[in-house]
Amino acid sequence: MFMLARNVMDKNFHSLGPGLSITDAVKMFKSAGIAENKKIFGMMVMDSKDRLVGMISMYDILLFIQPKHIRILGEMEDLPAEPLFEGILNRVNNVRVEDLMTTDLIIVGPDTHLIMVMDIMIQKHIRRLPVVENNKVIGIVYRSDLFYHFMETMVDQ
């Protein structure tokens, strides 16, 4: 039975640099999604020496562009949407991936048991886990791939 991170990790993953603008990062999310015919929800952030320095997700970007007054006021029925959206776009133009990325990363090794991978993902509410060996990213485990791997294992028994 194949119950290690290496057995479910995706070796084809997308990454981007920390100095990239958020606008360009969003373009990369879109083009990667088109190329793979699936939606891309996050990417690893690698420095110029191909070292993992962070992760950025659509959640990180949405959290940044969410108008802060919404949390305070709770509604925005009386606010015109167009100027608000223009303000958001102006703010995003000056922001880099490194400004929004998560740097407190949790990683696993290729020989990490899938039960441990599952536990980490559940406990930390993580959708994707980089797989690192000898300080080099060799793949990524997605929560959906882990789920389907377990389901196939259950069905096959």
DSSP file (Angstrom, degrees, kcal/mol; ACC not computed):
  #  RESIDUE AA STRUCTURE BP1 BP2  ACC     N-H-->O    O-->H-N    N-H-->O    O-->H-N    TCO  KAPPA ALPHA  PHI   PSI    X-CA   Y-CA   Z-CA
    1    1 A M              0   0    0      0, 0.0     2,-1.1     0, 0.0   152,-0.0   0.000 360.0 360.0 360.0 135.9    0.0    0.0    0.0
    2    2 A F        +     0   0    0      1,-0.1     0, 0.0     5,-0.1     0, 0.0  -0.758 360.0 151.4 -96.3  96.7    1.4    3.4   -1.0
    3    3 A M        +     0   0    0     -2,-1.1   111,-2.8   108,-0.0   112,-0.3  -0.122  34.9 101.9-121.9  36.5    0.9    5.6    2.1
    4    4 A L  B >> S-A  113   0A   0    109,-0.3     3,-1.8   110,-0.1     4,-0.6  -0.836  79.9-112.2-118.3 158.2    3.7    8.1    1.8
    5    5 A A  H >> S+     0   0    0    107,-2.2     4,-1.9    -2,-0.3     3,-1.4   0.864 115.9  62.6 -54.5 -38.1    3.6   11.8    0.7
    6    6 A R  H 34 S+     0   0    0    104,-2.4    -1,-0.3     1,-0.3   105,-0.1   0.756  96.9  59.7 -61.0 -23.7    5.7   10.8   -2.3
    7    7 A N  H <4 S+     0   0    0     -3,-1.8    -1,-0.3   103,-0.3    -2,-0.2   0.676 118.2  25.7 -81.1 -17.6    2.9    8.6   -3.5
    8    8 A V  H << S+     0   0    0     -3,-1.4   134,-0.4    -4,-0.6    -2,-0.2   0.484  92.5 115.4-120.9  -7.7    0.3   11.4   -3.8
    9    9 A M     <  -     0   0    0     -4,-1.9     2,-0.6    -5,-0.2   132,-0.2  -0.304  63.9-127.7 -67.3 148.8    2.4   14.5   -4.3
   10   10 A D  B     -B  140   0B   0    130,-3.3   130,-1.3     1,-0.1    -1,-0.1  -0.867  15.0-164.9 -94.5 121.2    2.1   16.3   -7.6
   11   11 A K  S    S+     0   0    0     -2,-0.6     2,-0.8   128,-0.2    -1,-0.1   0.624  75.9  74.0 -83.3 -13.1    5.6   16.8   -9.1
   12   12 A N        +     0   0    0    128,-0.1     2,-0.3    -3,-0.0    -1,-0.1  -0.866  68.1 154.9-101.7 102.7    4.3   19.5  -11.5
   13   13 A F        -     0   0    0     -2,-0.8     2,-0.3   126,-0.0    30,-0.1  -0.884  38.2-122.2-129.6 159.5    3.7   22.6   -9.4
   14   14 A H        +     0   0    0     -2,-0.3    30,-1.8    28,-0.2     2,-0.3  -0.773  29.7 174.4-102.5 144.7    3.6   26.3  -10.1
   15   15 A S  E     -e   44   0C   0     -2,-0.3     2,-0.3    28,-0.2    30,-0.2  -0.959   8.7-169.9-142.8 162.7    5.8   28.8   -8.4
   16   16 A L  E     -e   45   0C   0     28,-2.0    30,-2.3    -2,-0.3     9,-0.0  -0.928  29.5 -94.5-146.2 169.8    6.5   32.5   -8.6
   17   17 A G    >   -     0   0    0     -2,-0.3     3,-1.2    28,-0.2    80,-0.2  -0.552  25.4-124.2 -91.6 154.2    9.0   35.0   -7.3
   18   18 A P  T 3  S+     0   0    0      0, 0.0    80,-2.6     0, 0.0    81,-0.3   0.746 108.0  57.4 -67.6 -24.2    8.5   37.1   -4.2
   19   19 A G  T 3  S+     0   0    0     78,-0.2     2,-0.1    77,-0.1    28,-0.0   0.491  80.0 114.3 -86.3  -2.6    9.1   40.4   -6.1
   20   20 A L  S <  S-     0   0    0     -3,-1.2    77,-2.8     1,-0.1    78,-0.2  -0.395  72.8-111.9 -68.5 142.2    6.3   39.8   -8.6
   21   21 A S  B  >  -H   96   0D   0     75,-0.2     4,-2.3     1,-0.1    75,-0.3  -0.373  21.0-119.5 -70.1 155.3    3.4   42.2   -8.4
   22   22 A I  H  > S+     0   0    0     73,-2.3     4,-2.6    70,-0.5     5,-0.2   0.875 115.7  57.3 -62.6 -37.0    0.1   40.9   -7.2
   23   23 A T  H  > S+     0   0    0     69,-0.4     4,-1.8    72,-0.3    -1,-0.2   0.931 109.6  43.8 -59.2 -45.6   -1.4   41.8  -10.6
   24   24 A D  H  > S+     0   0    0      2,-0.2     4,-2.1     1,-0.2    -2,-0.2   0.855 110.9  55.5 -68.5 -34.2    1.2   39.6  -12.3
   25   25 A A  H  X S+     0   0    0     -4,-2.3     4,-2.4     2,-0.2    -2,-0.2   0.919 106.8  49.8 -62.8 -42.9    0.7   36.9   -9.8
   26   26 A V  H  X S+     0   0    0     -4,-2.6     4,-2.4     1,-0.2    -1,-0.2   0.896 108.9  52.6 -62.9 -39.7   -3.1   36.8  -10.6
   27   27 A K  H  X S+     0   0    0     -4,-1.8     4,-2.9     1,-0.2    -1,-0.2   0.893 109.1  50.0 -61.6 -38.8   -2.2   36.6  -14.3
   28   28 A M  H  X S+     0   0    0     -4,-2.1     4,-2.7     2,-0.2     5,-0.3   0.901 108.0  52.6 -66.7 -40.4    0.0   33.6  -13.5
   29   29 A F  H  X S+     0   0    0     -4,-2.4     4,-2.0     2,-0.2    11,-0.3   0.941 113.6  44.9 -56.2 -47.1   -2.8   32.0  -11.5
   30   30 A K  H  X S+     0   0    0     -4,-2.4     4,-2.3     2,-0.2    -2,-0.2   0.941 114.7  45.3 -65.6 -49.3   -5.1   32.5  -14.5
   31   31 A S  H  X S+     0   0    0     -4,-2.9     4,-2.5     1,-0.2    -1,-0.2   0.882 113.4  50.5 -66.4 -36.9   -2.6   31.3  -17.2
   32   32 A A  H  X S+     0   0    0     -4,-2.7     4,-1.9    -5,-0.2    -1,-0.2   0.896 110.6  50.6 -65.2 -38.9   -1.6   28.3  -15.2
   33   33 A G  H  X>S+     0   0    0     -4,-2.0     5,-1.9    -5,-0.3     4,-1.0   0.899 111.2  47.4 -64.6 -41.2   -5.2   27.4  -14.7
   34   34 A I  H  <5S+     0   0    0     -4,-2.3     3,-0.4     2,-0.2    -2,-0.2   0.928 111.3  51.4 -65.1 -44.7   -5.9   27.7  -18.4
   35   35 A A  H  <5S+     0   0    0     -4,-2.5    -2,-0.2     1,-0.2    -1,-0.2   0.853 120.0  34.7 -61.4 -35.6   -2.8   25.6  -19.3
   36   36 A E  H  <5S-     0   0    0     -4,-1.9    -1,-0.2     2,-0.3    -2,-0.2   0.487 104.6-125.9 -99.0  -3.8   -3.9   22.8  -16.9
   37   37 A N  T  <5S+     0   0    0     -4,-1.0     2,-0.3    -3,-0.4    -3,-0.2   0.879  79.4  89.9  58.5  39.8   -7.6   23.2  -17.4
   38   38 A K  S   <S-     0   0    0     -5,-1.9    -2,-0.3    -6,-0.2     2,-0.3  -0.977  84.5 -92.3-154.9 161.0   -8.2   23.6  -13.7
   39   39 A K        -     0   0    0     -2,-0.3     2,-0.6    -3,-0.1    -9,-0.1  -0.579  31.4-144.3 -80.1 138.7   -8.4   26.4  -11.2
   40   40 A I        +     0   0    0    -11,-0.3    -7,-0.1    -2,-0.3     3,-0.1  -0.911  19.0 178.0-104.1 123.2   -5.2   27.3   -9.4
   41   41 A F        -     0   0    0     -2,-0.6    17,-2.7     1,-0.3    18,-0.4   0.584  63.1  -0.8-102.9 -13.5   -5.8   28.3   -5.8
   42   42 A G  E     - F   0  57C   0     15,-0.3     2,-0.3    16,-0.1    -1,-0.3  -0.983  56.0-152.4-169.2 161.0   -2.3   28.9   -4.6
   43   43 A M  E     - F   0  56C   0     13,-2.8    13,-2.6    -2,-0.3     2,-0.3  -0.977  25.0-111.5-141.0 154.0    1.4   28.8   -5.6
   44   44 A M  E     -eF  15  55C   0    -30,-1.8   -28,-2.0    -2,-0.3     2,-0.6  -0.607  28.5-135.7 -81.0 147.0    4.7   28.3   -3.9
   45   45 A V  E     -eF  16  54C   0      9,-3.2     8,-3.1    -2,-0.3     9,-1.3  -0.927  24.8-173.3-108.1 121.8    7.0   31.3   -3.7
   46   46 A M  E     - F   0  52C   0    -30,-2.3     6,-0.2    -2,-0.6   -31,-0.0  -0.906  16.1-134.0-118.6 141.4   10.6   30.6   -4.6
   47   47 A D    >   -     0   0    0      4,-2.4     3,-2.0    -2,-0.4    -1,-0.0  -0.160  45.1 -83.2 -80.7-175.5   13.6   32.9   -4.4
   48   48 A S  T 3  S+     0   0    0      1,-0.3    -1,-0.1     2,-0.1   -31,-0.0   0.673 131.1  54.1 -66.3 -16.3   16.3   33.2   -7.1
   49   49 A K  T 3  S-     0   0    0      2,-0.1    -1,-0.3     0, 0.0     3,-0.1   0.153 120.7-107.2-101.6  18.1   18.1   30.1   -5.9
   50   50 A D  S <  S+     0   0    0     -3,-2.0    87,-0.5     1,-0.2     2,-0.4   0.781  71.1 146.8  62.7  30.1   14.9   28.0   -6.1
   51   51 A R        -     0   0    0     85,-0.1    -4,-2.4     1,-0.0     2,-0.5  -0.797  56.0-112.0 -95.7 140.2   14.4   27.9   -2.3
   52   52 A L  E     +F   46   0C   0     -2,-0.4    -6,-0.2    83,-0.2     3,-0.1  -0.579  45.4 161.3 -71.1 119.4   10.9   27.9   -0.9
   53   53 A V  E     -     0   0C   0     -8,-3.1     2,-0.3    -2,-0.5    -7,-0.2   0.483  58.9 -27.6-118.0  -8.5   10.3   31.2    0.9
   54   54 A G  E     -F   45   0C   0     -9,-1.3    -9,-3.2    50,-0.1     2,-0.3  -0.991  50.2-114.7 178.5-179.9    6.6   31.3    1.1
   55   55 A M  E     -FG  44 102C   0     47,-1.8    47,-3.3    -2,-0.3     2,-0.4  -0.987  19.6-164.0-136.4 144.7    3.2   30.4   -0.3
   56   56 A I  E     -F   43   0C   0    -13,-2.6   -13,-2.8    -2,-0.3     2,-0.3  -0.998  10.5-177.6-131.6 138.1    0.5   32.7   -1.7
   57   57 A S  E  >  -F   42   0C   0     -2,-0.4     4,-1.7   -15,-0.3   -15,-0.3  -0.819  43.8-106.7-128.0 166.5   -3.1   31.7   -2.2
   58   58 A M  H  > S+     0   0    0    -17,-2.7     4,-2.9    -2,-0.3     5,-0.2   0.842 120.9  60.0 -61.3 -31.0   -6.2   33.3   -3.6
   59   59 A Y  H  > S+     0   0    0    -18,-0.4     4,-2.8     2,-0.2    -1,-0.2   0.919 101.6  52.0 -62.2 -43.6   -7.4   33.7    0.1
   60   60 A D  H  > S+     0   0    0      1,-0.2     4,-1.5     2,-0.2    -1,-0.2   0.903 113.7  44.4 -58.2 -41.7   -4.3   35.8    0.9
   61   61 A I  H  X S+     0   0    0     -4,-1.7     4,-2.3     2,-0.2    -2,-0.2   0.919 113.5  48.9 -71.5 -44.4   -5.1   38.1   -2.1
   62   62 A L  H  X S+     0   0    0     -4,-2.9     4,-1.7     1,-0.2    -2,-0.2   0.898 109.1  53.8 -62.3 -40.2   -8.9   38.3   -1.3
   63   63 A L  H  < S+     0   0    0     -4,-2.8    -1,-0.2    -5,-0.2    -2,-0.2   0.884 110.5  47.9 -61.2 -38.2   -8.1   39.1    2.3
   64   64 A F  H  < S+     0   0    0     -4,-1.5    -2,-0.2    -5,-0.2    -1,-0.2   0.916 114.6  43.4 -69.0 -43.2   -5.9   42.0    1.2
   65   65 A I  H  < S+     0   0    0     -4,-2.3    -1,-0.2    -5,-0.1    -2,-0.2   0.658  85.7 109.8 -82.0 -13.1   -8.4   43.5   -1.3
   66   66 A Q  S  < S-     0   0    0     -4,-1.7     2,-0.1    -5,-0.2    -4,-0.0  -0.438  83.6-109.3 -60.8 126.1  -11.4   43.1    1.0
   67   67 A P    >>  -     0   0    0      0, 0.0     3,-1.3     0, 0.0     4,-0.5  -0.393  22.8-142.7 -58.7 127.3  -12.4   46.6    2.1
   68   68 A K  H >> S+     0   0    0      1,-0.3     3,-0.8     2,-0.2     4,-0.8   0.793  95.1  65.2 -65.9 -28.5  -11.4   46.9    5.7
   69   69 A H  H 3>>S+     0   0    0      1,-0.2     4,-3.8     2,-0.2     5,-0.5   0.707  86.0  72.8 -70.5 -16.6  -14.5   49.0    6.6
   70   70 A I  H <>5S+     0   0    0     -3,-1.3     4,-2.3     1,-0.2    -1,-0.2   0.907  96.3  50.3 -61.5 -40.8  -16.8   46.0    5.8
   71   71 A R  H <<5S+     0   0    0     -3,-0.8    -1,-0.2    -4,-0.5    -2,-0.2   0.822 118.0  39.9 -66.3 -29.7  -15.6   44.3    9.0
   72   72 A I  H  <5S+     0   0    0     -4,-0.8    -2,-0.2     1,-0.1    -1,-0.2   0.931 127.2  29.8 -84.3 -50.3  -16.4   47.5   10.9
   73   73 A L  H  <5S-     0   0    0     -4,-3.8    -3,-0.2     2,-0.1    -2,-0.2   0.807  88.6-145.8 -83.0 -31.2  -19.6   48.6    9.3
   74   74 A G  S  <<S+     0   0    0     -4,-2.3     2,-0.3    -5,-0.5    -4,-0.1   0.329  70.9  43.2  83.9  -9.7  -20.9   45.1    8.3
   75   75 A E        -     0   0    0     -6,-0.2    -2,-0.1     1,-0.0    -1,-0.1  -0.971  51.0-163.7-156.8 168.6  -22.6   46.3    5.1
   76   76 A M    >   +     0   0    0     -2,-0.3     3,-1.5    -3,-0.1    -6,-0.0   0.028  44.2 129.4-148.3  32.1  -22.0   48.5    2.1
   77   77 A E  T 3  S+     0   0    0      1,-0.3    -1,-0.0     3,-0.0     0, 0.0   0.822  78.8  47.7 -60.5 -32.9  -25.4   48.9    0.5
   78   78 A D  T 3  S+     0   0    0      2,-0.1    -1,-0.3    -3,-0.0    -2,-0.0   0.357  93.8  93.2 -93.4   7.0  -25.1   52.7    0.4
   79   79 A L  S <  S-     0   0    0     -3,-1.5     2,-0.2     2,-0.0    -3,-0.1  -0.850  79.9-118.6-103.0 133.4  -21.6   52.7   -1.1
   80   80 A P     >  -     0   0    0      0, 0.0     4,-1.0     0, 0.0    -2,-0.1  -0.512  19.5-147.5 -69.1 133.9  -21.1   53.0   -4.9
   81   81 A A  H  > S+     0   0    0     -2,-0.2     4,-2.5     1,-0.2     5,-0.2   0.864  85.6  61.4 -73.6 -38.1  -19.3   49.8   -6.1
   82   82 A E  H  > S+     0   0    0      1,-0.2     4,-2.5     2,-0.2     5,-0.2   0.935 106.0  43.3 -62.2 -50.6  -17.2   51.3   -9.0
   83   83 A P  H  > S+     0   0    0      0, 0.0     4,-2.2     0, 0.0    -1,-0.2   0.885 114.2  53.2 -62.4 -34.6  -15.1   53.8   -7.0
   84   84 A L  H  X S+     0   0    0     -4,-1.0     4,-1.8     2,-0.2    -2,-0.2   0.929 110.4  46.3 -63.1 -44.7  -14.6   51.2   -4.3
   85   85 A F  H  X S+     0   0    0     -4,-2.5     4,-2.5     1,-0.2    -1,-0.2   0.888 110.1  53.4 -66.3 -39.7  -13.3   48.7   -6.9
   86   86 A E  H  X S+     0   0    0     -4,-2.5     4,-2.2     1,-0.2    -1,-0.2   0.894 107.9  51.6 -61.5 -39.5  -11.1   51.3   -8.5
   87   87 A G  H  X S+     0   0    0     -4,-2.2     4,-2.1     2,-0.2    -1,-0.2   0.892 108.7  50.9 -62.9 -40.1   -9.5   52.0   -5.1
   88   88 A I  H  X S+     0   0    0     -4,-1.8     4,-2.3     2,-0.2    -2,-0.2   0.936 109.6  50.0 -62.5 -46.7   -8.9   48.3   -4.7
   89   89 A L  H  X S+     0   0    0     -4,-2.5     4,-1.6     1,-0.2    -2,-0.2   0.891 109.6  51.4 -60.7 -40.0   -7.2   48.1   -8.1
   90   90 A N  H  X S+     0   0    0     -4,-2.2     4,-0.5     1,-0.2    -1,-0.2   0.897 110.3  49.1 -64.2 -39.9   -5.0   51.1   -7.3
   91   91 A R  H >< S+     0   0    0     -4,-2.1     3,-1.0     1,-0.2    -2,-0.2   0.902 109.3  52.3 -64.9 -41.0   -3.9   49.5   -3.9
   92   92 A V  H >< S+     0   0    0     -4,-2.3     3,-1.8     1,-0.2   -70,-0.5   0.827  95.6  69.2 -67.1 -32.6   -3.1   46.2   -5.6
   93   93 A N  H 3< S+     0   0    0     -4,-1.6    -1,-0.2     1,-0.3    -2,-0.2   0.761 102.8  44.5 -59.3 -25.5   -0.8   47.8   -8.2
   94   94 A N  T << S+     0   0    0     -3,-1.0     2,-0.4    -4,-0.5    -1,-0.3   0.269  95.2  96.4-103.0  11.2    1.8   48.6   -5.6
   95   95 A V    <   -     0   0    0     -3,-1.8   -73,-2.3    -4,-0.1   -72,-0.3  -0.838  56.4-154.5-109.4 139.6    1.8   45.3   -3.7
   96   96 A R  B >>  -H   21   0D   0     -2,-0.4     3,-1.3   -75,-0.3     4,-0.7  -0.680  31.1-110.1-106.6 161.0    4.2   42.5   -4.2
   97   97 A V  H >> S+     0   0    0    -77,-2.8     4,-2.3     1,-0.3     3,-1.4   0.900 117.8  60.2 -54.5 -43.1    3.8   38.8   -3.6
   98   98 A E  H 34 S+     0   0    0    -80,-2.6    -1,-0.3     1,-0.3   -79,-0.1   0.733  98.1  59.9 -61.7 -21.7    6.3   39.0   -0.7
   99   99 A D  H <4 S+     0   0    0     -3,-1.3    -1,-0.3   -81,-0.3    -2,-0.2   0.763 119.3  24.9 -75.6 -25.2    3.9   41.5    1.0
  100  100 A L  H << S+     0   0    0     -3,-1.4    -2,-0.2    -4,-0.7    -1,-0.1   0.591  94.2 111.1-114.8 -16.3    1.1   39.0    1.2
  101  101 A M     <  -     0   0    0     -4,-2.3     2,-0.5    -5,-0.2   -45,-0.2  -0.187  69.8-114.6 -67.1 154.4    2.6   35.6    1.1
  102  102 A T  B     +G   55   0C   0    -47,-3.3   -47,-1.8     1,-0.1    -1,-0.1  -0.764  32.7 176.3 -84.5 128.4    2.6   33.2    4.1
  103  103 A T        +     0   0    0     -2,-0.5     2,-1.8   -49,-0.2    -1,-0.1   0.588  60.3  85.2-110.6 -15.2    6.2   32.7    5.3
  104  104 A D  S    S-     0   0    0    -49,-0.1     2,-0.2     2,-0.0    -1,-0.1  -0.608  74.2-175.4 -85.9  79.2    5.5   30.5    8.4
  105  105 A L        -     0   0    0     -2,-1.8     2,-0.5   -52,-0.1    -2,-0.1  -0.473  27.4-152.8 -89.5 147.5    5.4   27.4    6.3
  106  106 A I        +     0   0    0     -2,-0.2     2,-0.3     2,-0.0    -2,-0.0  -0.974  25.0 177.1-111.8 128.6    4.7   23.8    7.2
  107  107 A I        -     0   0    0     -2,-0.5     2,-0.3    22,-0.1    24,-0.2  -0.843  15.4-152.8-127.4 163.7    6.4   21.3    5.0
  108  108 A V  B     -c  131   0B   0     22,-2.3    24,-2.8    -2,-0.3    -2,-0.0  -0.910  18.2-119.9-130.3 162.6    6.6   17.5    4.8
  109  109 A G    >   -     0   0    0     -2,-0.3     3,-1.7    22,-0.2  -104,-0.3  -0.562  33.3-105.2 -94.8 166.2    9.2   15.1    3.5
  110  110 A P  T 3  S+     0   0    0      0, 0.0  -104,-2.4     0, 0.0  -103,-0.3   0.760 120.1  51.2 -64.1 -24.2    8.6   12.6    0.8
  111  111 A D  T 3  S+     0   0    0   -106,-0.2     2,-0.3  -107,-0.2     3,-0.0   0.253  77.4 126.2 -98.9  13.0    8.5    9.7    3.3
  112  112 A T    <   -     0   0    0     -3,-1.7  -107,-2.2     1,-0.1  -106,-0.1  -0.562  69.0-112.3 -69.7 130.4    6.0   11.4    5.7
  113  113 A H  B >>  -A    4   0A   0     -2,-0.3     4,-2.0  -109,-0.2     3,-0.7  -0.346  18.1-124.5 -65.3 143.2    3.2    8.9    6.2
  114  114 A L  H 3> S+     0   0    0   -111,-2.8     4,-2.8     1,-0.3     5,-0.2   0.764 110.2  61.9 -63.9 -25.5   -0.1   10.1    4.7
  115  115 A I  H 3> S+     0   0    0   -112,-0.3     4,-2.3     2,-0.2    -1,-0.3   0.903 107.2  45.3 -64.7 -39.2   -1.9    9.8    8.1
  116  116 A M  H <> S+     0   0    0     -3,-0.7     4,-2.6     2,-0.2    -2,-0.2   0.901 111.8  51.6 -68.6 -41.2    0.5   12.5    9.3
  117  117 A V  H  X S+     0   0    0     -4,-2.0     4,-2.4     1,-0.2    -2,-0.2   0.935 111.5  47.8 -59.3 -46.2    0.0   14.6    6.2
  118  118 A M  H  X S+     0   0    0     -4,-2.8     4,-2.5     1,-0.2     5,-0.2   0.920 111.1  50.8 -60.7 -44.9   -3.8   14.3    6.8
  119  119 A D  H  X S+     0   0    0     -4,-2.3     4,-3.0     1,-0.2     5,-0.3   0.915 110.6  48.6 -61.2 -44.0   -3.4   15.3   10.4
  120  120 A I  H  X S+     0   0    0     -4,-2.6     4,-2.5     1,-0.2     6,-0.3   0.935 112.2  48.9 -60.8 -46.6   -1.3   18.3    9.6
  121  121 A M  H  X>S+     0   0    0     -4,-2.4     5,-1.8    -5,-0.2     4,-0.6   0.896 116.1  42.7 -62.7 -40.6   -3.8   19.4    6.9
  122  122 A I  H ><5S+     0   0    0     -4,-2.5     3,-0.6     3,-0.2    -2,-0.2   0.953 117.2  44.9 -70.5 -49.9   -6.8   19.0    9.3
  123  123 A Q  H 3<5S+     0   0    0     -4,-3.0    -2,-0.2     1,-0.2    -3,-0.2   0.863 123.7  34.7 -63.8 -37.2   -5.2   20.6   12.3
  124  124 A K  H 3<5S-     0   0    0     -4,-2.5    -1,-0.2    -5,-0.3    -2,-0.2   0.397 104.0-123.3-100.7   1.9   -3.7   23.5   10.5
  125  125 A H  T <<5 +     0   0    0     -4,-0.6     2,-0.4    -3,-0.6    -3,-0.2   0.932  54.1 162.9  55.3  49.4   -6.5   24.0    7.9
  126  126 A I      < -     0   0    0     -5,-1.8    -1,-0.2    -6,-0.3     3,-0.1  -0.830  33.3-171.0-105.3 136.9   -4.1   23.6    5.1
  127  127 A R  S    S+     0   0    0     -2,-0.4    16,-2.9     1,-0.3     2,-0.3   0.667  76.6  27.2 -95.8 -21.8   -5.1   22.9    1.5
  128  128 A R  E     - D   0 142B   0     14,-0.2    -1,-0.3    15,-0.1    14,-0.2  -0.999  61.8-164.4-146.3 140.0   -1.6   22.3    0.1
  129  129 A L  E     - D   0 141B   0     12,-2.5    12,-2.8    -2,-0.3   -22,-0.1  -0.979  20.5-131.2-128.1 119.9    1.6   21.0    1.6
  130  130 A P  E     - D   0 140B   0      0, 0.0   -22,-2.3     0, 0.0     2,-0.6  -0.423  16.0-141.4 -65.7 142.2    5.1   21.4    0.0
  131  131 A V  E     -cD 108 139B   0      8,-3.0     7,-2.9   -24,-0.2     8,-1.2  -0.942  24.5-172.7-107.2 119.5    7.1   18.2   -0.1
  132  132 A V  E     + D   0 137B   0    -24,-2.8     2,-0.4    -2,-0.6     5,-0.2  -0.927  14.1 177.7-121.8 136.3   10.8   19.1    0.5
  133  133 A E  E >  S- D   0 136B   0      3,-2.7     3,-1.2    -2,-0.4    -2,-0.0  -0.990  76.4  -7.3-137.4 127.6   13.9   16.9    0.3
  134  134 A N  T 3  S-     0   0    0     -2,-0.4    -1,-0.1     1,-0.3     3,-0.1   0.904 129.3 -56.9  53.2  45.5   17.4   18.1    0.9
  135  135 A N  T 3  S+     0   0    0      1,-0.2     2,-0.4    -3,-0.0    -1,-0.3   0.673 117.3 111.7  62.1  20.8   16.1   21.7    1.0
  136  136 A K  E <  S- D   0 133B   0     -3,-1.2    -3,-2.7   -85,-0.1     2,-0.4  -0.985  71.4-122.5-126.3 133.5   14.6   21.4   -2.4
  137  137 A V  E     + D   0 132B   0    -87,-0.5    -5,-0.2    -2,-0.4     3,-0.1  -0.596  33.3 170.0 -72.1 125.0   10.9   21.3   -3.3
  138  138 A I  E     -     0   0B   0     -7,-2.9     2,-0.3    -2,-0.4    -6,-0.2   0.463  59.9 -31.0-114.6  -6.0   10.1   18.1   -5.1
  139  139 A G  E     - D   0 131B   0     -8,-1.2    -8,-3.0  -127,-0.0     2,-0.3  -0.987  53.6-112.9 175.2-175.3    6.4   18.2   -5.1
  140  140 A I  E     -BD  10 130B   0   -130,-1.3  -130,-3.3    -2,-0.3     2,-0.6  -0.993  15.1-141.5-146.6 138.5    3.2   19.3   -3.4
  141  141 A V  E     - D   0 129B   0    -12,-2.8   -12,-2.5    -2,-0.3     2,-0.4  -0.902  18.1-156.0-102.2 123.4    0.4   17.4   -1.7
  142  142 A Y  E  >  - D   0 128B   0     -2,-0.6     4,-2.3  -134,-0.4   -14,-0.2  -0.773  21.0-128.4 -96.4 143.6   -3.1   18.8   -2.3
  143  143 A R  H  > S+     0   0    0    -16,-2.9     4,-2.6    -2,-0.4     5,-0.2   0.884 110.1  53.8 -56.6 -40.4   -5.9   18.1    0.1
  144  144 A S  H  > S+     0   0    0    -17,-0.3     4,-2.5     1,-0.2    -1,-0.2   0.904 108.3  48.8 -64.7 -40.3   -8.1   16.9   -2.7
  145  145 A D  H  > S+     0   0    0      2,-0.2     4,-2.1     1,-0.2    -1,-0.2   0.897 111.5  50.3 -65.1 -39.3   -5.5   14.4   -4.0
  146  146 A L  H  X S+     0   0    0     -4,-2.3     4,-2.3     2,-0.2    -2,-0.2   0.930 110.7  49.9 -62.5 -45.6   -5.1   13.1   -0.5
  147  147 A F  H  X S+     0   0    0     -4,-2.6     4,-2.5     1,-0.2    -2,-0.2   0.947 112.6  45.6 -58.1 -51.3   -8.8   12.7   -0.1
  148  148 A Y  H  X S+     0   0    0     -4,-2.5     4,-2.5     1,-0.2    -1,-0.2   0.828 109.5  55.8 -66.8 -31.0   -9.2   10.8   -3.4
  149  149 A H  H  X S+     0   0    0     -4,-2.1     4,-2.0    -5,-0.2    -1,-0.2   0.939 110.8  44.5 -63.4 -46.2   -6.2    8.6   -2.6
  150  150 A F  H  X S+     0   0    0     -4,-2.3     4,-2.3     2,-0.2    -2,-0.2   0.899 112.8  51.8 -64.7 -40.0   -7.9    7.6    0.7
  151  151 A M  H  X S+     0   0    0     -4,-2.5     4,-2.6     2,-0.2     5,-0.2   0.921 109.8  48.6 -64.0 -43.4  -11.2    7.1   -1.1
  152  152 A E  H  X S+     0   0    0     -4,-2.5     4,-2.3     1,-0.2    -1,-0.2   0.898 110.6  51.8 -62.0 -40.0   -9.7    4.8   -3.7
  153  153 A T  H  X S+     0   0    0     -4,-2.0     4,-0.6     2,-0.2    -2,-0.2   0.908 111.7  46.7 -63.4 -41.9   -7.9    2.8   -1.0
  154  154 A M  H >< S+     0   0    0     -4,-2.3     3,-0.8     1,-0.2    -2,-0.2   0.923 113.9  47.0 -64.8 -44.9  -11.2    2.3    0.8
  155  155 A V  H 3< S+     0   0    0     -4,-2.6    -2,-0.2     1,-0.2    -1,-0.2   0.855 108.2  55.9 -67.3 -36.0  -13.1    1.3   -2.3
  156  156 A D  H 3<        0   0    0     -4,-2.3    -1,-0.2     1,-0.2    -2,-0.2   0.633 360.0 360.0 -73.9 -13.5  -10.4   -1.1   -3.5
  157  157 A Q    <<        0   0    0     -3,-0.8    -1,-0.2    -4,-0.6    -2,-0.2   0.488 360.0 360.0 -83.2 360.0  -10.5   -3.1   -0.2
